[in-house]
Amino acid sequence: MTSASARLSAADSADPGPNYKWIALSNTTLGMLIATINSSIVLIALPDIFKGIGLNPLESGNTSYLLWMMMGFLVVTAVLVVSFGRLGDMFGRARMYNMGFAIFTISSIFLAITWFDGSEAAIWLIAWRIIQGVGGAFLMANSSAILTDAFPAHQRGLAMGINGVAAISGSFLGLLVGGVLAPIQWHYIFLVSVPFGVIGTVWAYLKLRDTGVRKKAKMDWWGNLTFAVGLVSILVGITYGIQPYGSSDMGWGNPWVLAAIIGGVVVLGVFVYIETKVDSPLFELSLFRNRSFAFGNAANLMGSIGRGGLQFILIIWLQGIWLPQHGFDYSRTPLWAGIYMLPMTVGFLLSAPLSGALSDRLGAKWFTTSGMLITAATFGALIALPVDFAYGMFALILLINGIGQGLFSSPNRALVMNSLPATSRGSGAGMMTTFQNASMVLSIGLFFSLMIAGLSAHLPTAMFDGLTAGGMPDASAQGIAQLPTVAILFAAFLGYNPIAQVGGDALHGLPQAGIDHLTGLEFFPHLISDPFSDGLSAAFTFALVCCVLGAVFSFFTDGRGKETATGSADGDEAHESVGAELAAVAAFASGEAPSELIDEPVRR
């Protein structure tokens, strides 16, 4: 061993102090926050981004840019997070996490300085978003493992709850931050992450230590290759499956899409076979013999599929229909959609830390099961809600939905992580995050497909009847009515005025009063309401079924993840109060003696 590596090993193995866990929690929370903010900030800023680079995302040749701008980050994190968790187990979780922070920050800088236009700019942005996803995968794969190493089992639910709050609230904060900054200057949505990234990178490098058990092993190259190829193939197939193909509204009949999905499934089958033969597998399939790990991940998978596309559907509902119906101009709908979705974030913020802390004492099963059932019930309530709803009822449903998600999320994550042996925490966390991120992409594809299927049954007829009643000639109205449903859906998702976008030359021959009527705030929302209701019912029914399955899987977990790490049992540890520990952290950070502000007896 070289002197440099010896020093590094000595630094890692040194006792970081009793208050290190709070440093680890604060840094990983910052990492998860900026990672999830950047996963959603682009969604709300897409109209301004495409306007800034001079591309119309609704033109057929540009739809791929739109999809990859939205989903590239998710695809990359889903594919790489297990491999990076494995690297953390082998070479140190804090090191891999530090690398992720640095990659994330550098990519944010290059995204912010985009200086050219057109398709070249779109490709540049997509490429750096993918690199940003690489950094995000390092952060996501190792943050849970760092927290599990740092916190005793009786406090992991609280730690996971706080970290989970950052992750979920970041996805909604991204909508608000993007809605505020993008109209001013779209570059700012990437620039805003840079100072936090620099601070987080330096802070992580100086303060984080590898306190867990490190496992020496060879990298499973064939497993990595087959897993990446198989999963990328499936996710790319899903991404292109929601694009039009030939005369069809969707691409599920496209031979390339079918080949990608079927081929990906076959390659993943080869991957599973490889994992049973190698000494140090990427996916430790033996972990699934643990009931809490297996059923906990199955519940997380179902829950993620059920709620993964919810944000997209709510954005379309608000931006394309409800907000224009209530007097909001289309240019203002992206920001206000984020604001009106805040009750869901509030519900999650209220329940996630509390459920995480209580599950440490009472067990996770009843929190995760009831959380999934509550979430399922809210999908039923959304189905019953009229398209032109009263906002008070809508906000209440979103609040309860957020509470249900919070009740499930933190206890489920702590349950799964507690069930892992210390040498497999990075790999296990990566597997959990892979299921979650891959199911998000799958959910988006399924939700969009169900929405398109529901809309395409009645939208063309409703569009034709509405346009002709508004004075448009039959031939022109027929041409617009036969446009791919996905174009109308994307227009609503982007906060564009759909009729103004797809009307084109057909509007030019009409009197100004007719144009004003067809492109106004009332025409399209009323036109699409009934067909949209059919799509909503199909998508939310699917989500409800997934959440019920998630509740069933949660019920069959052990309830408490059994600590399988070596070392003393938690029952033999001194249980210090959170208040006393936080007071000690303040003293530790200032270099002083332990605080005398709180003097509580140590409880066992």
N, C-alpha and C positions, 0 to 999 in steps of 0.2 A: 504494500500500500504506500502511495506517495505521501509526502508530508502534508500536502494540501488536502488530500482526501482524508488523511488521518485527522486533521484539524476539523474538517467538516463533520466527520463522523462523531468526533468528541463533542462538537457543538450540538449536534442533533441529540446525542444521548444524555446530555446534561439535563438535570432537573429544571424544567422551565418555571417552576414556582407554582404555588397553589392557585394563583389567580390567572394562570395562562389560559384557562378555558374561556374566560370572558373576552380576552384578546382574540382568541380563535373565533369566537362567536361573532364579535363585531366585524372582523375582517371578512369572514366568509359571508356574512349578511350583506356587507357592501358589495362583494363580488356577485352574489346572486341577484341583488337589486339592479345593478347596472346591466347584467346579462339579460335579465327578463325585460327591463325597460327597453333595451335595444331589440328584443324579439318582437315587440308590439309597436314601437314608435314609428316604424316604417309603414305599418298598416294604415295609420291615420294620415301619414304624410305623402302617400303615393300620388295623389293628384298634383300636389305641388312639386314633387320630384319629377314626374313626367312632364309637367308644364315647364319646369326649369331646364330640362335637357332637350326639350323640343320634340317629344314623341307623344303620339296618341296611343295609349295602351289598348284602346278598343279596336284598332285596326288588326286584321287577322294576323299579319306578320309580327305584331308586337305583343300578342297575348302571352307568348312564352316568357318574354321579359317580365311581364306583370306577375306571372305565377312564380317564377324563380326569385323575383325580388321578395315575394311574400314567404315562400316556403323553403328557399335554399338554406337559410340559417337552421331551420328545424331538421331538415334532412341530414345535414352534416353533423349536427350534435347527436342525432339519433344513431348514426352509423359509428361515430368515433368514441362515444362516451365510455363504452365498455373497455375498449383497448386502452384508453387513457386511465381508467380506473385500475386496470391491470398494471400499467406502468407505475402508478402510484404505489401499489402493493410491493412492487419490485425495487423501485429506486427512491421512494420517499414521496409521500402524498403532498407535503408542503412544497417540495421542489416542483412537482408537476403543476400544482396550483399556482405557484409564482410564475411559471412559464406561461400558463394560461392568461394570467392578468397582463403580462407583458405583450403577448400576441394580440389580445383583445384591444389594448390601448393603441398599439401601432396600427392595427387595421382601422380603428376609429379615426386616426389622423389621416390616413390615405383616403378614407371615405369622405372626410370633410373637405379635402382639397381637390375634389373632382373639378376639373377645369374645362372639359370638352363636352360636346353635345351629341345628340342623336344616339344611334345604336352602339357606337363606341363607348359612350358614357354609360349606357345601360349595362353593357358587358363588364366594364370596369367596376361598376357598383356591385353587380352580382358576384364577381370574382372576390372582391374584398369583403362582401357579406359572408361568403363561404369561408374565407380565412378568419373572419371574426367569429364564425361558428366553431372553428377549430379551437380558438381561445375559450369560447363559451363551453365547449365540451370538456376542456381541462378543468375549468372552474366547477362545472356541475358534477363531474365525476368524482372529484376529490373533496368538495366541501362537506358532504355528509360524512365521509370517512374521517376527515379531520375532526369534526365535531364529536363523532362517536369515540375516537381516540381520546379526546380532551375531556369529555364529560363522563361522570359515572352513570350507570344505567338508570338510577332513580331520578336523574335530571335531564336525560336525553330527550324526553318528550317535550319539555319546556324549550330546550335548545332548538330542536327540530321545528317546534311551533313558531318560534321567533324567526328562524331562517326561512320557514315556509311562508310566513306572512310577507317577508321581503320579496320572495319569489312571486307570489300571487299579486301582491299590491304593485310590484314593478310592472307587471303586464298591463295593469290599468293606468298606472302613472304614465306609462309610455304613451297611451292614447291621449292623455291630457297634455303632456309635454310636447308631443308631436303636433297636436292641434293648435297649441299656442305658438310654437317656434316656426313650423313649416310655412305659414302664410307670410311671416317676416322674411325669412331666408331659409330655404330647405337645407342648406349646408349645416345650419345650426343644430339640426337633430342629431348629427353625428359628432359635431364639435363639443356638445354639452357633456359627452362621456369622457372626453380626454382628461380634464383635470382630476376627475374622480379615479380614472384609470391609473394616472401617474401616482397619485397619493396611495391608492390601493396596492400598486406594484411595489413601491418603495417600502411601505408599511409591512406587507407580507414578507418581503425579503429580509427585513430587519427583525421581525417579531415572531413569525411562525416557525415552529420546530416540528420535526418528525418524531412524535412521541409514541407512535404505534409500533406494532411488531412488523418488521420488514421480512418479506419472504423471498429468498433467492430462488430464481427459476429462469428457465429459458423462455424467450418470447415464442408464442404459438403463431408462427408466421402463416402457416396454411389455414389455421383457424381464422386469423385476422383477415386474410385475403378472401376466403369464401364467405365469411360473414359480411364483409364490406360489399362485395360484389352482389350477393344475394339481396341484402337489405336495400342497397341503392337501386337495384333493378326494380324491386317491388315499389319503392316510394316514387321513383321516376315514372313508372307505369301508372300509378295512382294520379300523379300530377298531370300527366297528359290525358288520362282518362276523362277528366272533366272539361277537356277542350272539344270543340265540334270536330266531327270527322265525316267528310262527304256530306250527305244530306241529313245526317243524324245530329241531334243537339249535343251528343256526347261522344267520346272516343272509345267507349268500352268495346266496340266492335272492331277497332283498328287492330290489324294483325300485329303491329309493332307493340302496342300496349299489351295485348294478350301474351305475346312472346316474352315481354319484359316481366310481367307478373308471374306467369307459369315458370319461366326460366329461373326467376328469383326464388320461387318456392323450392324448385329442384336443387338449386345451389345451397339453399339453407338446409335442405335435407342432408346434403353432403357435409355441410358444416357440423351438423349434429353428430354424424357418424365419426368425423375426425375428432370431435371433442371427447368421444368415448375411448379413443385410442392413444392420445398423447399424454405425456406425464404432467405437463403444466398447461391445462386447457384455458382458453380465453373465457369461455362460459363454464363455470364449475357446476356441471349438471347435478352433481351430488348434493348441492345446496337445496335442490328442490325436494329432497327427502325430508327436509325440515318443514313441518306443516305450516308454521307461521310464515316462512319465507315463500313457500309455494302459493298458499292461498292469499297471502298479503299482496304478492305481486299480481296474482290473477284479479283481485279486487281493484288494485290500482290501474291495471290495464283496462278493465271494464269501465271504471269511473272516468278515466282519461278519454276513452273513446266516446263515452256518453256526453261529457261536457266540453270536449276539445273544440268542436265546431260551434259551440254556443256563442262565443264572442263574435264570430263572423256573421252568424244569422241575426244576432241582435243589432249589429252595425247596419246590416242591409235593411232590417225592419225599421230602424230609427231614421237612417239617412235617406232611404229611398221612399218611405211612405209616411211615417208618423210625423216627423219634424216638418216636412213640407206642408202636410195637411194642417199643421198648427202655425203656419206663417213664417217658418224659417227658410230663408233662401238657401238653395243648394250649396252655395259656396261656404255657408256657415255650418252646415250640418255635421261635418267631421268632428269639429271641436265639441259641439253640443251633444253629439252621440256619446262621446267619452264622459261628459259631465252627467248625463242622464243615466249612465250605467254605474255610477259611483255606489249606489246602495249595495250592489253585489260585493264590492271591495270592503265596504263598511262591515257587512255581515261576516266576511271572512276575517277581518281584523279583530272583530269582537270574539269570535269563537275559536280561532286556531290556537293562539297561545294558551287560552284557558283549557281547552280540551287536551292540549299537549301536556300541560302541567298536571291536570287531574288524572289523565291516563297513566302517568308515572305511578300514581298511588292506587288507582282503582282497576287498572288493566285497560287494554285498548279495544277489546271486542265490541262492547256495547256502544262505544263512541263511533267506531268505524261503521258498524251496521246501521245504527240510527242515522248517521250522517248521510249514508247512501240512500236510505229510505226517504229522508227529508228532501234530498236533492231530486229523487224520482218524483215525489209528490209535486214539487215546483214545476217540473216539466209537464205534468198533468194539468196544473193550473194555467200554464202558458198556452196549452192547447185550447183550453176553454175560454181564454181571453179573446175578445174581438180584436181585429187588426187595428181598428181605431179605438184604442183603449183609453180608460181614465188613468192618468199617470200615477195617482196615489196607489192604486191596486197593483200596477206594474212594478212600482218601486218596492212595495211590500213583498211581492213574489221574488224579486231579485235579492232583497235583503235576506229572506229566508233561504234562498238558494245559496248565497254566500255563507250563511251560518252552517248549512248542511255540508258544504265543501270543506269548511274549516274544521267541523267535527270529525270528518273523515281523514283529512290530509295529514295533520301532524301526528296523531296516534298511529296511523298506518305506516308512516315513514319511520317512526321510532320503533314500532313493532318489528318491521323488516330488518332494520339495522341492528337491533338488539339480538336478533336470531342468528347473526353471522359470527363465525369465528374471527378472532382479531386479525389473522393473516389474510382474510378474504374480504375485508370491509371495502376496499377500493373497488375490487371486481364486483362485489355484490351491489354496491351503490351504483356502479356503472350499469349493471344489468337492470336495476330498478328504473334508472333514468332513461335507458334505452327503450324499455317498454312504454314509458310515459311519453317520450318524444315521438317515437314511431307511431304510437296510437293517436297522437295529435294530428300528424299528417294524414293517417288513415281516416280519422274522424272528419277532417276538413274535406277530404275527397268524398266520403260517404254523405256528409251533410249537403255539400254542393250538389251531388248527384241526386239525392232525394228531393232537394229544392227544385232542381232543373226538371226532374221527372214530373213533379207536381205542377209546376208552372206551365210546362210545354203542353199539357193536356188541354188547357183552356186559354192560355195567354194569347196565342195567335188569333183566335176568334174574337176575344175581347178587344185586342188591339185593332183589328180590322174594323169592327163595329164602331169603336170609339173614334177612330181617325176619320172614317167616312161621315159619321154624325157631326164631326167638327169641320166638315167641308172639304176634306182631301179627296181627290179623285180615286176611284176604285183601284186602278192599276198601281198608283203610288202607295196607297194604303196596303195593298196586298204585298208589295215589295218589302215594306217595313215589317209587316206582320210575320213574314217568313224569315226574318233575320234570326240567327241563332239565339236561343233563350239566354245562353251564358253571357252574350254581349249586354243584354238588358240587365242581367243580374250584376255583372261587373260594374256597369254604369251606376247602378244604385249603391253598390258597395263603395265605390270611389267618391260618392257624393256629387256625381255629375247629374245634370238634368238629362235623363235618358232620351226623351223625345228630341231635345235640341241636339244631342250627340248623334243619334241614328237617323234623324229626319232628313238631314242633308238637303239636296236639291228639291226634294218633294215639298219642302216648306216654302220655297221661294215663290211659287206661283199663287200662293194664298194671300188673301187680304191680311193686313196687319192685325186686325181684330182676331182673325182665325189663328194666326201664328201665336199671338199673345195667349189665346185660350189653350192651344195645344202644348205650349212650352211653359205654361204657368204652374203655380204650385198646387193646383187642385186636380188637373186633368190626369196626370200619370198615377198619382197615389190612389185615386178612386178607381182608375182603370185596372190596376194590378191587385187591388185588395182581395178580391175573391179568389183568383188563381194563386196568389201568395199564401192565402190561408190554407189551401190544399197542400202546398209544399211544406209549410210550417207544421201541419199536423203529422205529415209523414216523418219529418226530421225529428220532431220532439217525441213522437211515439217510439222511434228507434232509440233515442237517448234515454227515455224512461225505462225501456227493457234492459238496456246496458246497466243502468244504475241499480235496478232490482237484482240483476245477476251479481253486481259488485257487492250488494248487501248480503246475498247468499254466501259468496266466497268469504266475506269478512266474518260471518257467523261461524265458519268452520276453522278459523285460526285458533291458536292456543290462547289468545287473549293477552298473554304477556310473552314477549319475545324472551326466550331463555338465554341468558348470558353464557356464551360458549368460549369466551376468551379465557386464556390462562391468567392466573393471578388471583388475588383475594376476592372473595365474594363481596358483593355490595353490602350485604348484611353486616360485614365486619368493618365497614368504612365509617368514619365519622360523618354524619349528615349535618353539614353546616347550613344555616339559613341563607336564602338568597340575599336578603338585606345585608347580613354580615359580610358575605363574600363581596358584594358590590362596594361596600365601604372599604374593604381591604384592597380592592382593585384601585380605588382612587389613591390610596396611600402608596400602593405599589408603583403606580404610574408616575408619582411625584418623587419617588426614591426615598420616602420617609418610612418610619416605623409603622407597623400595622395600626389602623385607625382605632381610636378609643371611643368613637362615636357610638358604636354598637358593641355592647358587651353581653353576649348571650351565651348561655352554657351550651357546650357541644352535646348534640343529641345522637344517640345511637339507635 
